[in-house]
Amino acid sequence: MQWINALSINPSLEKAIDEVVDKIKSKLDGNADLGIIFISSAFASDYPRLMPILLDKLPLPCVIGCGGGGIVGMKNDYQPQEIEGNPALSLTVASLPDVEITPFHIIPDDLPDLDSPPSAWCSMIGVEIQKEPNFILLSDPFSAKINELLEGLDFAYPGAVKIGGLASTSTMGVGSGLFYYDGSNSDQLFRTEGTVGIALTGNIQVESIVAQGCRPIGETYQVTKGQRNVILEMSDREGKIDSPLNLLRELINSLSGEDQELAQYALFMGIARDEFKLELGAGDFLIRNLVGVDPKYGAIAVGDKIRTGQRIKFHLRDAKASADDLETLLATYYNNKQSLDQTIGALMFSCLGRGEGLYGKPNFDSQLFLDYVTDIPIAGFFCNGEIGPVAGNTFLHGYTSVFGIFSSKDTVID
């Protein structure tokens, strides 16, 4: 197996393509099976030209990709680079023997009804459940119906890892772009709607790390009354039932001055995904925005559906919390692995709200990742929304970094 990345920051599209293709060819042994491309939205006017030029210089049987407001790739063999707001082209090429790659492009009209059986979703993708696929998904942020797609794929392929992100741009008024080639669609290489993706089956393992970048505050509460996305009542650990706004005020009054200030603009809600797990820790909560309050009734609206009985916990987000969260998850992943020798590569899907704007320095998430999962290439982009699993279900996230880690299934030892 081979997994190779090349990055160019040349502002000329032709020269950038020449640079990444030359780097790929110098390292590639034999033929490639897959290309994954991420290109800066600084090249948006050149999006329709990208794939014809690339495939002419480097014929590939399958390519997916998208545009992004920031691009991730390898500056050299050992150093990642996150290019934010400037021209960049990142090309990953993989040789994957004994792996079946099934590309697909899905528009909203293709989606089965959510009441449809799993077979309808499998027919749309073109992969049977028994093959145990994993997925990379790249979507247009406005036309993909991504939540319906993720719900349907989880229903049809409940054990599959699904990672990816929504295409993005660093400039207002500039459209996003998707790129897709399945070996036959040479006249429709540039797409502007839906989702492009691949299903991977056979001798490959895909693992995920989803760093939501928050730290919990206060106790865990339980929703006692809710409607749609609004919490009307909840109880504390002692069983006292009150309005969520009153309980939140009590919590904020107990915080330090620094955290009280942070809560004014960086307060989120974590929703426990496992109804039966007694001890909840990092990774057990799905982080969602607080979208509004009703002072009259003390209700809080959340950016997700709410059910009576769910456990929730308030969270804060800042640079330190984000860094600590990612390092904790990486350390846990590393300590649980007996061997990383057969890991071949990684993809990173990070929110536009992270990066240098959050940390005050470049390359933070990608470099921290490679401090733990060493000596492999990493590529990716800064997204309008990140796709990754939490507690067994796949969600669209914000302010998150999702990592996909690729290994040979036959030789990975857990």
Secondary structure, DSSP 8 states (H G I E B T S, - for coil): -EEEEEEE--SSHHHHHHHHHHHHHHH--S---EEEEEEEGGGGGGHHHHHHHHHHHS--S-EEEEEESEEEEESSSS-EEEEESS--EEEEEEE-TTEEEEEEEE-GGG---TTS-HHHHHHHHT--GGG--EEEEEE-TTTS-HHHHHHHHHHH-TT--EEEEE---SSTT----EEEE-SS-TT--EE-SSEEEEEEEES-EEEEEEE---EE-S--EEEEEEETTEEEEEE-TT--EE-HHHHHHHHHHTS-HHHHHHHTTSEEEEEES-SS-SS--TTSEEEEEEEEEETTTTEEEESS---TT-EEEEEE--HHHHHHHHHHHHHHHHHH-S--TTEEEEEEEEETTSHHHHHSSTTHHHHHHHHHS-SS-EEEEEESSEEEEETTEEEEESS-EEEEEEE-TTT---
